Each structure stands twice: as C-alpha cells, then as structure tokens.
Amino acid sequence: MSNETSAPITGAEIVVRCLAEEGVKHVFGYPGGAVLYIYDAIFKQDKFQHVLVRHEQAAVHAADAYSRSSNTVGVALVTSGPGVTNAVTGLSTAYMDSIPMVVITGQVPSHAIGQDAFQECDTVGITRPVVKHNFLVKDVKDLASTIKKAFYIARTGRPGPVLVDIPKDISMHKCAFDYPREIEMRSYKPVDKGHAGQIRKAVQLLQGAERPMIYAGGGVILANASNELNRLVEKTGFPVTNTLMGLGASRSSSPHFVGMPGMHGTYEANMAMQNCDVLIAIGARFDDRVIGNPKHFASNPRKIIHIDIDPSSISKRVKVDIPIVGNVKDVLVELLSQLEASTAQPSAARPQTHALQAWWKQIAEWRGRDCLAYPRSNEVIKPQSVIEQLHKVTNGDAFITSDVGQHQMWAAQYYGFDKPRRWINSGGLGTMGVGLPYAMGVQMANPDATVACVTGEGSIQMCIQELATCKQYHLTPKIILLNNRFLGMVRQWQQIDYGSRYSESYMDSLPDFEKLAEAYGHVGMRIENPNDVEGSLREAFAMKDRLVFMNFITDQSENVWPMVKAGSGLSEMLLGSEDL
C-alpha cells in the first residue's frame, strides 16, 4: 500500500486519481446523471483525455480497439440504465476476443438500488455473462482497491473486460486516497509458466512429425509472442496458419504461411489442417468457424498439442493429446530453448527431413489450386481488387479495422498482414458496427499511423453517428465502403442454402454516403469505375488531415470463396459457384 495520507477526497476524484495511477491516457465515454460527479472530477484534471462518443456502444468498441492496437488496457465510462445496456454489445465483443478493458458504469444511489429507480438496471446481473469479472462498489473505502483489482484482472491470465459499477452516492462520499501498489487475490492466481515435462513431450512429438502443422490464433498476439512464433516457424520450417484473430502473428509474406484456415480460409490451409499428423495449436480455439464439423475433423488421426493460458479452452471441442496451460510467450520461449538444446546434441533425432519435403510438395500441390483467384473485370469494381489496391497503396503497413460480413473476409484474405495488432476486427462475436469506433480507438492509440476502416453499407450504418466524434477530435481514418447494395454475407448464404430467397437482405433505401460524410464535415468520394480504384485510394490517403469516406460501388453478385458450409468438414470445400 502507498502510505499517502492526505485530506479526504470524493469517490469521483478517487476514480480519476486511480486512472492516472494506471497511466491511462484516453477514456471513451458518454455522460449521464449517475456519473456526473465523475465527469466533474474529469473536468478538473489534466492527466488523461476524455473522448465523447455519440453512443455508448461506440465508447466500449473504441476502448476495445485502443487496447487491441496498443497492448494497453482500454477504458470506457458510461452512465446507469440505458448507458449500461448500450454498452453490453461492446462488452460481449471484447469478452469473446479476450480484450483487456475496464468499463466504469454509474449506478443509482445505494439506497435506491432495487427500487426501480429512474435509469436503474441490475448491472452486475446483466453483464455477468459477458465480462471476465464485475464489481459493485458499496463503500467508498473499497473504491481504489477495486479499480486496482479491475486493471489487474483485465490484463493478467486470459485477458478480458472487467466492469466496475459505482453508485452515485459512492462517487460523492469522501475518504483518504490510498492506491495499492501491488495486489494479491486469493481466489485468482493465473498460471504463466507451462509445465516443463509437457513441453518436453511436445518437442519430442514435433521432432518425430512427418506432416507437422502450426496453428496460431489471437492468443499469440495478446501475449506479444509474434517474435517467438516466427522463430519457431523459421527454426522448424513447418507450415503455419493463422486464424482470423491471429492474422499478423506470423508474417503473411513468409513462404511458410499457408493462409487462414476455416470457413473462408485457403484450400491449402484447410487441407493441411485436415491431413497433418501433428498439430500444434498456439493460443487458438478449435472454433466452429475454423475446424467445421468436429466429427469430420477427428476422422483423420493426428496428435494435437494445445498451448493456451485458459485451461477451459483446452479439449473443449476437440480432444487434445498434450495440453500445456500457460502464457503463450513463456511457453514458446521454453519450447524454443528445449528445441535448440535437443538439436545441438549430435545423437538427437532430427526432424524427418525427407518426410517434411514430401509434405511441402503436397502443400505446394494444394497451393496450385490458387483458391483466392477471382475473375477480373473492367466493367464493375471487384471488391477483392479494392483490398489488393489498398495493400499496395498503404505498403501493407496500415492498421485495418473491419466490420462483419463479406468485406471482412475479403480484407482478411487479400490484405497480407506482416505485423501483429494491425488487423482489428470482431472475430468471436461478429459485431456489425465496430469498424468506425475501432478506427477511432486505433487512431487515438496510434496518432501517426495510417488507419483504414473496411466496411459494408449495412455495417457502417450501425454506428455512423461516430463520424461526428471523428470531426470533433480531428480523427482521420479512411473509410473503404465496399457497397454492394446487399447485406452481402446474408445474401450469399440465402443464395447457397435458402434457394436464392433474399429475405430482408436487400438494402432498398441507401443514403447518399458522400453527402452524409460531407454533412458531418468530412470528404466523400464515389468510385464506380474499376480504373479509378488505385488513383482514388492514393488521393484519399494523401489527405492526411481529413477523414475520407470512399463509397466503392462493387459487383453485387460477388461471393466470398472458398467456403466450408456450416456442418461440413475442412476438406469439403466449395472453391467457387461451380461447386454448388
């Protein structure tokens, strides 16, 4: 404990002091009655900047992307009742993707809790399933230690959002400020180091593998273990695949990278996942969108090593042979040192060189299918080509935020990521509307970086009011709208599985997006000719000090290929409409 004995200060001032102690630089929020004391305290301080969003959902999304793109804990502040319920989607999005965040919510005064007071809801009850932990502060003396616990829980173990609910009277009550330097919680002791014996077994299994495969997910990025993963890939020469959340964890430009696996992954990644004999999963879930049908996946015998900080993720959908619980970075450091030690011994068993060459020959054959090829056009803009040009214009070095749908998959497939924390999207929950608030959070955390938001005309309209926030805070992301006048992914499934009955997927009354952008004080562009795509992108990115809203009118009929239908196995891929 710090021994600071000073004059008593209000709960609201304690909140502000705690955030300053944690080194918080930006808080995203929206004021309301229950948090006015806290907002008054924010007015009187200069340690961090408050960013006023236009909807509470956007506050949590922006804090989420702030965290994803900077390896810090994002912070959001919302009022009671509807402020909380509006924040639930953002909390759930962050929870599914394990993003460290602290969300402070106002609550009605303590005496009114349970009385159906104005703007009251059961915050702890409502948010319990979508946060890592939540607190209701009942005494101002507990406030500082609770916030310390919240930051500690958010960033350690498997990260996640933590909520602190503060009744209005608690923010008014006074006590001496005493911020704990260290925190210890009896009931919460995450494990970092992996079991050395398990790691040894894993090394032996990898060295004897004939058809090995490295399967890396978002856990590698969260643990800042990309360097270690790249070293493992280089050292072993094994093929590697990154999940949607793991893109950038290993370099997409590496010859060892076989693309993304899963529903819209590459043919070579899925076939290699299905046919390998040893699979090492690093910070990745065996998600339904990645491995498809677990029964089909299990039909090919293989040994599985699974490294994850969360024991509940291991053997959840797929039986694992060697579980290793621990922080991905720590485990990989130990695994690499054991690999190096064993290969240094002349008598040690070498990886099966001939078998590995034969395996790569097989992968090259699968690669030869060129599953991401698409028909080019001079008549209509192909969405894939917009992403390819975006990669070219930004030298593959931008932060790319995306919403959810076809545009998200095209961005994942055609924008090659060589660095972690550059691809910011909702992988687990699949939340439409995140793209623009994500771009705001990214730019706040990385003010000098190039930021692009790849979105669709359905998604962008879910949080389009945040264009006002961008204007107020001089945020200048470039919005790449792939406008196909359809809810594209819904339409694609309706075409494939529902006899082309396009029930409620057609966007019948779209706004004039260029005028809308201009009404908010930004630059609007409409691009309809395929020959104008690169030039207009260069023009937009040259406007460093303006938000440019680029409305690309794309091919309405374009689908995302390849595709594994829900319930199918990884090797049952549709490579194009000819396979339907």
C-alpha positions in Angstrom: 0.0 0.0 0.0 1.2 3.5 -0.6 1.5 5.5 2.6 -0.1 8.6 1.2 -2.1 10.2 3.9 -3.9 13.2 2.6 -7.1 15.1 3.0 -10.2 13.1 2.2 -11.3 13.3 -1.5 -14.6 12.3 -3.1 -15.2 8.9 -4.8 -15.3 10.7 -8.2 -11.8 12.2 -7.5 -10.6 8.8 -6.4 -11.7 7.3 -9.8 -9.8 9.9 -11.7 -6.7 9.5 -9.5 -6.8 5.7 -10.0 -6.9 6.1 -13.7 -4.0 8.5 -13.6 -2.1 6.0 -11.4 -2.7 3.3 -14.1 -1.2 5.5 -16.7 -4.5 5.9 -18.6 -4.2 8.4 -21.5 -7.7 8.2 -23.0 -11.1 7.4 -21.7 -14.1 6.9 -24.1 -17.4 7.8 -22.6 -20.8 9.4 -22.5 -22.1 11.4 -19.5 -25.4 10.9 -17.7 -27.0 11.6 -14.3 -25.3 8.7 -12.3 -21.8 9.7 -13.4 -21.9 13.5 -13.2 -19.7 13.6 -10.1 -17.1 11.6 -12.0 -17.4 13.9 -15.1 -17.0 16.9 -12.8 -13.8 15.4 -11.5 -12.6 14.7 -15.1 -13.2 18.4 -15.9 -10.7 19.4 -13.1 -7.8 17.1 -14.1 -5.2 17.1 -16.9 -3.8 13.5 -16.8 -5.9 12.0 -19.4 -8.2 13.0 -22.3 -11.9 12.1 -22.3 -13.3 11.3 -25.8 -17.0 12.0 -26.1 -18.6 9.4 -28.4 -22.2 9.6 -29.8 -23.4 6.2 -28.5 -22.2 4.1 -25.5 -21.7 1.0 -27.7 -19.1 3.0 -29.6 -17.3 4.0 -26.4 -16.7 0.4 -25.5 -15.8 -0.6 -29.1 -13.3 2.3 -29.3 -11.7 1.4 -25.9 -11.6 -2.2 -27.1 -9.7 -1.2 -30.3 -7.5 1.1 -28.3 -6.4 -1.9 -26.3 -6.0 -4.3 -29.3 -3.8 -1.9 -31.2 -1.6 -0.8 -28.4 -1.2 -3.5 -25.8 -2.7 -1.3 -23.1 -6.0 -1.6 -21.1 -8.8 0.3 -22.8 -11.1 2.4 -20.5 -14.8 3.3 -21.1 -17.2 5.3 -18.9 -21.0 5.1 -19.2 -24.0 6.0 -17.1 -26.5 3.8 -15.4 -29.5 2.0 -17.1 -29.6 2.5 -20.8 -25.9 3.6 -20.7 -25.1 0.1 -19.4 -27.4 -1.8 -21.7 -26.0 0.1 -24.7 -22.5 -1.0 -23.6 -23.4 -4.7 -23.3 -22.7 -5.4 -27.0 -19.2 -3.8 -26.7 -18.5 -5.8 -23.6 -19.6 -9.1 -25.2 -17.4 -8.3 -28.3 -14.3 -7.7 -26.1 -15.1 -10.7 -23.9 -15.3 -13.1 -26.9 -12.0 -11.9 -28.2 -10.3 -11.7 -24.7 -9.5 -8.0 -24.8 -8.3 -6.3 -21.6 -10.6 -3.4 -20.7 -12.0 -1.7 -17.7 -15.5 -0.3 -18.1 -16.7 2.1 -15.3 -20.5 2.4 -15.0 -22.6 4.7 -13.0 -25.4 3.3 -10.8 -28.4 4.9 -9.0 -27.6 5.8 -5.3 -27.1 2.8 -3.0 -30.4 3.4 -1.1 -32.4 3.3 -4.4 -30.9 0.1 -5.8 -33.7 -2.5 -6.2 -36.4 0.2 -6.0 -36.9 0.5 -9.8 -35.4 4.0 -9.7 -35.0 6.2 -12.8 -32.3 4.8 -15.1 -31.7 1.8 -12.9 -30.8 -1.7 -14.1 -29.2 -4.7 -12.5 -25.7 -4.0 -14.0 -23.9 -6.8 -12.3 -26.6 -9.3 -13.3 -26.9 -8.2 -16.9 -23.2 -8.1 -17.6 -22.1 -11.1 -15.6 -22.1 -13.5 -18.6 -20.1 -11.1 -20.9 -17.3 -9.9 -18.6 -14.3 -11.6 -17.1 -15.4 -10.1 -13.7 -17.6 -7.3 -12.4 -17.8 -5.4 -9.1 -20.5 -3.3 -7.4 -18.7 -0.8 -5.1 -20.7 -0.5 -1.8 -18.2 1.6 0.2 -16.0 4.5 -0.9 -13.1 3.0 1.1 -13.1 0.0 -1.2 -13.1 2.1 -4.4 -9.4 2.4 -5.1 -8.5 -1.2 -4.3 -11.5 -2.3 -6.5 -10.2 -0.3 -9.5 -6.7 -1.7 -8.9 -8.2 -5.3 -8.9 -10.1 -4.5 -12.1 -7.0 -3.5 -14.0 -5.1 -6.5 -12.6 -7.8 -9.0 -13.6 -8.3 -7.4 -17.0 -4.6 -7.7 -18.1 -3.5 -10.9 -16.4 -4.2 -14.6 -17.3 -6.6 -14.8 -20.2 -7.4 -11.1 -20.6 -10.9 -9.7 -20.7 -13.2 -6.8 -19.9 -13.8 -6.0 -16.2 -16.7 -3.8 -15.1 -16.8 -1.6 -12.0 -20.3 -0.3 -11.0 -20.3 2.8 -8.9 -23.5 4.1 -7.2 -23.9 7.8 -7.4 -23.6 8.4 -3.6 -20.3 6.5 -3.5 -18.9 8.9 -6.1 -19.9 11.7 -3.7 -18.7 10.2 -0.4 -15.2 11.1 0.8 -12.2 9.2 2.2 -8.4 9.4 2.0 -6.9 8.3 -1.3 -4.7 5.2 -0.9 -3.9 3.3 -4.1 -2.4 -0.2 -3.6 1.0 -0.6 -5.4 0.6 -4.4 -5.6 -2.4 -6.6 -5.5 -2.9 -10.1 -4.5 -6.1 -12.0 -4.8 -6.5 -15.3 -3.0 -9.1 -16.6 -5.5 -7.3 -15.5 -8.7 -3.9 -16.9 -9.5 -3.3 -17.3 -13.2 -0.5 -19.6 -14.3 2.2 -18.2 -16.7 4.8 -20.9 -16.9 3.9 -24.0 -18.8 4.7 -27.5 -17.4 8.3 -28.3 -18.5 7.6 -32.1 -18.8 4.6 -31.4 -21.1 6.7 -29.0 -23.2 9.4 -31.8 -23.4 6.8 -34.2 -24.7 5.6 -31.6 -27.2 9.2 -31.1 -28.5 9.6 -34.9 -29.0 6.3 -35.1 -30.8 7.3 -32.2 -33.1 10.7 -33.7 -33.9 9.1 -37.0 -34.9 6.4 -35.4 -37.0 6.2 -36.2 -40.7 3.3 -33.9 -41.6 3.5 -31.2 -38.9 1.3 -28.1 -38.8 1.5 -24.9 -36.7 -2.0 -23.4 -36.0 -1.7 -20.0 -34.3 -4.5 -17.7 -33.0 -5.2 -14.4 -31.3 -3.6 -15.7 -28.1 -0.2 -15.2 -29.7 -0.9 -11.5 -30.4 -2.4 -11.0 -26.9 0.7 -12.5 -25.3 3.0 -10.4 -27.6 4.6 -13.7 -28.8 4.8 -13.0 -32.5 8.6 -12.9 -32.5 8.7 -16.3 -30.8 6.2 -17.8 -33.2 8.2 -16.5 -36.2 11.3 -18.0 -34.7 9.6 -21.4 -34.2 8.4 -21.3 -37.9 11.9 -20.4 -39.2 13.6 -22.9 -37.0 11.4 -25.9 -37.8 10.4 -25.0 -41.4 6.9 -26.1 -40.6 3.8 -24.7 -42.4 1.9 -22.2 -40.3 -1.7 -21.0 -40.5 -3.2 -18.0 -38.6 -6.9 -17.8 -37.5 -8.9 -14.6 -38.3 -7.9 -13.3 -34.9 -4.3 -14.4 -35.3 -3.6 -12.6 -38.7 -0.2 -10.9 -38.5 1.0 -13.2 -35.7 3.2 -14.9 -38.2 4.3 -13.0 -41.3 1.9 -13.5 -44.2 4.7 -12.8 -46.7 6.7 -15.8 -45.3 6.8 -18.8 -47.6 5.8 -21.0 -44.6 2.5 -19.2 -44.3 -0.3 -21.1 -46.0 -3.1 -18.6 -45.3 -6.1 -18.5 -43.0 -7.9 -21.7 -42.1 -11.6 -22.3 -41.7 -14.9 -21.4 -43.3 -13.4 -18.9 -45.7 -9.8 -20.0 -45.3 -7.4 -21.1 -48.1 -7.7 -24.6 -49.7 -4.0 -25.3 -48.7 -4.5 -24.3 -45.0 -7.7 -26.4 -44.6 -6.2 -29.5 -46.4 -3.0 -29.2 -44.3 -5.1 -28.9 -41.1 -7.1 -31.9 -42.0 -4.2 -34.1 -43.2 -1.4 -33.3 -40.8 -0.1 -35.9 -38.3 1.0 -33.5 -35.6 -0.9 -30.2 -35.0 0.4 -27.6 -32.5 -2.3 -25.1 -31.6 -0.9 -22.0 -30.1 -3.3 -19.5 -28.4 -6.1 -20.6 -30.7 -9.6 -22.1 -30.1 -10.8 -25.0 -32.2 -13.7 -22.8 -33.1 -16.7 -24.0 -35.2 -15.7 -21.5 -38.0 -12.1 -22.9 -38.1 -12.4 -26.7 -38.0 -16.0 -27.0 -39.1 -17.5 -30.3 -38.0 -15.5 -31.8 -35.0 -16.6 -35.4 -36.0 -15.2 -34.9 -39.5 -12.1 -33.2 -38.1 -11.5 -36.2 -35.8 -11.8 -38.7 -38.7 -8.2 -38.2 -39.6 -6.0 -39.4 -36.7 -3.4 -36.8 -35.6 -1.6 -35.9 -32.4 -2.6 -32.5 -31.0 -0.5 -30.2 -28.8 -2.6 -27.3 -27.4 -1.0 -24.2 -25.7 -3.4 -21.9 -24.0 -3.5 -19.7 -20.9 -7.1 -20.7 -20.3 -7.5 -24.4 -19.2 -11.2 -24.3 -20.1 -10.3 -23.7 -23.8 -8.3 -26.9 -24.0 -10.2 -30.1 -25.1 -13.4 -28.0 -25.3 -14.4 -29.2 -28.8 -11.5 -31.4 -29.9 -9.7 -33.9 -27.8 -6.0 -32.9 -27.2 -3.0 -35.2 -26.6 -0.6 -32.8 -24.9 -2.3 -29.9 -23.1 0.1 -27.1 -22.0 -1.5 -24.4 -19.8 0.5 -21.2 -19.6 1.2 -17.8 -21.1 1.9 -18.4 -24.8 5.1 -16.3 -24.8 6.6 -18.1 -21.8 5.7 -21.5 -23.2 7.2 -20.7 -26.6 10.4 -19.4 -25.1 10.8 -22.6 -23.1 9.8 -24.7 -26.2 12.4 -23.0 -28.4 15.1 -23.4 -25.8 14.3 -27.1 -25.5 14.3 -27.5 -29.3 17.6 -25.7 -29.6 19.1 -27.8 -26.8 18.0 -31.1 -28.4 19.1 -30.3 -31.9 22.5 -29.3 -30.6 23.1 -32.9 -29.5 24.7 -34.9 -32.4 22.8 -38.0 -31.4 19.4 -36.3 -31.2 16.7 -37.3 -33.5 16.4 -34.8 -36.3 13.1 -33.8 -37.8 12.1 -36.1 -40.6 13.7 -34.1 -43.4 12.6 -36.3 -46.3 9.1 -36.6 -44.9 8.9 -32.8 -44.4 10.0 -32.2 -48.0 7.3 -34.6 -49.2 4.8 -32.7 -47.0 5.7 -29.4 -48.5 5.5 -30.9 -52.0 1.9 -31.9 -51.2 1.1 -28.4 -49.8 2.5 -26.9 -53.0 0.1 -29.0 -55.0 -2.8 -27.7 -52.9 -1.5 -24.2 -53.3 -1.5 -24.8 -57.1 -5.3 -24.7 -57.0 -4.9 -20.9 -56.5 -8.1 -20.8 -54.4 -8.1 -17.0 -54.0 -8.1 -16.3 -57.7 -11.2 -14.3 -58.9 -12.5 -13.2 -62.3 -11.1 -9.7 -63.1 -13.4 -7.0 -64.7 -13.1 -3.7 -66.5 -16.9 -3.1 -66.2 -17.6 -3.4 -62.5 -15.4 -3.0 -59.4 -14.4 -6.3 -57.8 -14.3 -5.9 -54.0 -11.2 -8.2 -53.8 -9.3 -5.8 -56.1 -10.1 -2.8 -53.8 -8.4 -4.6 -50.9 -5.4 -5.6 -53.1 -5.0 -1.9 -54.2 -5.4 -0.8 -50.5 -2.5 -3.1 -49.6 -0.4 -1.6 -52.5 -1.2 2.0 -51.6 -0.5 1.6 -47.9 2.6 -0.7 -48.5 0.8 -3.3 -46.4 1.6 -1.3 -43.3 -1.7 0.2 -42.3 -4.0 -0.6 -39.3 -7.0 -2.2 -40.9 -10.3 -2.2 -38.9 -13.3 -4.0 -40.3 -16.9 -4.7 -39.6 -18.5 -8.1 -40.2 -19.6 -9.7 -43.4 -18.2 -10.3 -46.9 -15.9 -7.2 -46.7 -14.4 -8.5 -43.5 -13.5 -11.8 -45.2 -12.0 -10.1 -48.3 -9.9 -7.8 -46.1 -8.6 -10.9 -44.2 -7.9 -12.8 -47.4 -6.3 -10.1 -49.6 -4.6 -7.7 -47.2 -1.4 -9.6 -46.1 -0.5 -8.7 -42.5 3.1 -9.0 -41.6 2.8 -7.4 -38.1 0.6 -8.2 -35.1 -2.0 -5.8 -33.8 -2.7 -4.3 -37.3 -5.9 -6.3 -38.0 -8.6 -5.1 -35.7 -11.9 -6.9 -36.0 -14.6 -8.7 -34.1 -13.7 -12.4 -34.6 -15.7 -14.1 -31.8 -19.0 -12.3 -31.5 -19.0 -10.9 -35.1 -20.4 -7.5 -34.3 -21.6 -5.3 -37.1 -20.9 -1.6 -36.5 -17.5 -2.0 -34.9 -15.4 -0.7 -37.8 -15.7 3.0 -37.3 -15.4 3.1 -33.5 -12.5 0.7 -33.9 -10.8 3.1 -36.3 -11.3 5.9 -33.7 -9.7 3.8 -30.9 -6.8 2.8 -33.1 -6.0 6.3 -34.1 -6.2 7.6 -30.6 -3.7 5.0 -29.6 -1.5 5.4 -32.7 -1.9 9.0 -33.7 0.7 9.0 -36.5 -0.3 5.7 -38.1 -2.3 5.1 -41.3 -5.8 3.8 -40.4 -8.3 2.3 -42.8 -11.8 1.0 -41.9 -13.0 -1.6 -44.4 -16.8 -1.8 -44.1 -20.1 -2.5 -45.8 -23.2 -0.4 -46.3 -25.1 -2.5 -43.8 -22.4 -2.4 -41.1 -21.4 1.3 -41.4 -24.9 2.4 -40.7 -24.9 0.8 -37.3 -22.5 3.4 -35.8 -22.4 6.0 -38.5 -23.1 8.8 -36.0 -19.4 8.4 -34.8 -18.5 10.5 -37.9 -19.3 13.4 -35.5 -16.8 12.1 -32.9 -14.2 11.9 -35.7 -14.9 15.5 -36.6 -14.7 16.7 -33.0 -11.4 15.0 -32.3 -9.8 15.5 -35.7 -9.6 11.8 -36.3 -8.8 11.0 -40.0 -9.3 7.3 -40.8 -10.0 6.4 -44.4 -13.3 4.6 -44.8 -13.3 2.0 -47.5 -17.0 1.2 -48.1 -17.5 -1.9 -50.3 -21.0 -1.1 -51.3 -22.9 -4.0 -53.0 -26.4 -2.7 -52.0 -27.0 -6.0 -50.2 -26.4 -7.4 -46.8 -23.7 -9.4 -48.6 -23.0 -12.3 -46.3 -26.6 -12.9 -45.6 -27.4 -12.8 -49.3 -24.6 -15.3 -50.0 -26.0 -17.8 -47.6 -29.5 -17.2 -48.8 -28.3 -17.9 -52.4 -26.4 -21.1 -51.4 -28.7 -22.6 -48.7 -32.1 -20.9 -49.0 -32.9 -21.2 -52.7 -31.9 -17.6 -53.5 -34.9 -16.3 -51.4 -33.3 -12.9 -50.5 -35.5 -12.3 -47.4 -34.8 -8.8 -46.0 -31.2 -8.7 -47.2 -31.6 -6.1 -49.9 -30.8 -2.5 -48.9 -33.6 -0.7 -50.5 -33.1 2.9 -49.5 -29.4 3.6 -49.0 -28.4 7.2 -48.2 -26.1 9.2 -50.4 -23.0 8.4 -48.4 -20.9 11.1 -49.9 -23.3 13.8 -48.9 -23.7 12.2 -45.5 -20.0 12.3 -45.0 -19.9 15.9 -46.1 -22.8 16.8 -43.7 -20.6 15.6 -40.9 -17.7 17.8 -42.2 -15.7 15.1 -44.0 -14.7 14.3 -47.6 -17.0 12.0 -49.6 -16.0 10.1 -52.7 -18.0 7.8 -55.0 -16.0 5.3 -57.1 -17.8 3.3 -59.8 -15.1 2.7 -62.4 -12.5 -0.1 -61.8 -9.8 2.0 -63.4 -10.3 4.7 -60.8 -9.7 2.5 -57.7 -6.0 2.9 -57.2 -6.0 6.6 -58.1 -8.8 7.5 -55.7 -7.1 5.5 -52.9 -3.9 7.4 -53.4 -5.8 10.7 -53.5 -7.6 9.8 -50.2 -4.5 8.6 -48.3 -2.7 11.8 -49.4 -5.2 13.8 -47.4 -3.5 13.2 -44.1 -5.6 15.7 -42.2 -9.1 14.7 -43.4 -11.4 11.7 -42.9 -12.3 10.5 -46.4 -15.4 8.4 -46.9 -14.9 6.2 -50.0 -18.0 4.7 -51.5 -16.9 1.9 -53.8 -19.9 0.6 -55.9 -18.9 -3.0 -56.2 -20.2 -6.1 -58.0 -23.5 -7.1 -56.4 -23.2 -10.8 -57.3 -19.7 -11.4 -55.9 -19.4 -14.1 -53.2 -16.6 -15.0 -50.8 -14.8 -18.1 -51.9 -13.5 -20.6 -50.9 -16.2 -21.7 -48.4 -16.8 -24.5 -46.0 -20.6 -24.7 -45.3 -21.8 -24.9 -41.7 -21.7 -28.5 -40.6 -19.3 -29.6 -43.2 -15.7 -30.8 -42.7 -12.5 -28.9 -43.7 -11.8 -31.0 -46.7 -15.4 -30.5 -48.0 -14.6 -27.1 -49.5 -16.5 -25.2 -52.2 -14.0 -23.3 -54.3 -16.5 -21.4 -56.3 -20.0 -21.3 -57.6 -19.2 -24.2 -60.0 -19.0 -26.4 -56.9 -22.6 -25.6 -55.8 
